[in-house]
Amino acid sequence: MKKALVCISCPMGCRLEAELGEQGEFLGLSGNHCARGAAYARQECLAPTRMVTALLPVHGVATPLSVRTDKPLPKAQIFPCLEYLKTVKPILPVRIGDIIVPDILHSGVNIIATRNLPSR
């Protein structure tokens, strides 16, 4: 089976074509102009990941706290992660880079703050 991808590892945006076996194993790649494209295609075909961003409401504050993952999260865990984040109540003050949720869903990925929110 062939899978078409557009590489996002560098500004060239190579059009990749990955060859996958019947069990989903990575067999080959064409269209990449650098090694980063090959690594991207392998990762995207075998275990796709994404950065996750969200807004968390903070009691008594009109502005929500923006957060993100500190590294990419497996795609299958994105919606469970967002469901879990609905239950999180941040405690003020919060500074950029503070870990809001360590090791979310036992994934090894932390949820960190992307803005400062002082105490009320």
N, C-alpha and C positions, 0 to 999 in steps of 0.2 A: 504494500500500500504506500502511496506517495502522499506527503503532506506539504503544502505550500506555506511558506512563512516569509515575513519581511523582517530582516534583522534590525534590531534596535540597539546593538552594541556600540556602533559608531555612526557618524553622520552619513555614511555612504548609503545606508538603507538597502542593502543587497537583497534581491529576491532569491530566496533559498528554496530548494526542493529536497526534503528529507525522505529517505527510503526506510520504511518500517517493515519489520517481519510480521508474521501472522500473530505472534504473541506480544506484539508491541515493541519488540527489541529494535534498537537503532542499528541499521545496516549500512547506511551511507548518506552522503550529502553532496549536492552540487549547487553552484551559484555563489558560494562565499568567496570573498576576495581577501579575507584575513582569518587568522586563527580564532579571533574572538567570535566570528560568525559561526564557526564550527562548534565552539563551546556553547554558544547561545542556543543553537538548533538542538544539540543533544539534550541540554537542560529542559528546553521547552517541550520536547517530545517525550522525554522520560519522566520528568518530575517538575511540571510547571509551577512557578512561584510568582507572587505579586506582593508589592508593598500595599499596605492597607492604611487608609486615613479615615478619621472619624471626628465627630464633634460630641463632646460629653457635656450634658447639662450640669451646672453647678448650682446647688441650692442657695438662693439669696443673691445670685449674681445674674445680670441680664445677658452677659456675654458667655457663650459656651467655651469650654476648653478644647482646643484642637489638639489631636494626638495622632501618632503614626507608629507603625512598627519600626524597630531599629534595624531590621533586615527583612528580606522577603519571606512571606509565609506561604506554605503549600496551598495551592489553589483550592483544594478540597476543604481547607479549614477556614476559608474567608467568611462564609456565612455563619458558622458556629462562633467564630471570633466576634463578629458584629453583634450577634445575639448576646454573648457574654458581656460585651461592652455596654449594652443597655442597662445592666445591673450595677455598673461601677459608679460610685459616688466619690469624686475626687475631694481631697481635703486640702484646703488652702493654707498657706500660700503654695503656689506651684511655680517653678522656674523652668525655662526651656531646658530640655534634656533630662528632667526628672523622670524616673521610672514610675509610671502610674500603675501598671500591671506587669509584674515580673513573670516570665516564662508562661505566657498565656497558652492555655490548653496543652501544657507540657510539650510545647513545640520548640523550646529553646529561644523563642522570640519574645522580646519585651515590647510593651506599649509605652512610648515616651511622649512627654509634653512637647508641643511645638510653639508654645507661647507662654509668657509670664502672666500669672494671675495673682495679684497680691491678696493679703487677708482683707476681709471686709472692713 
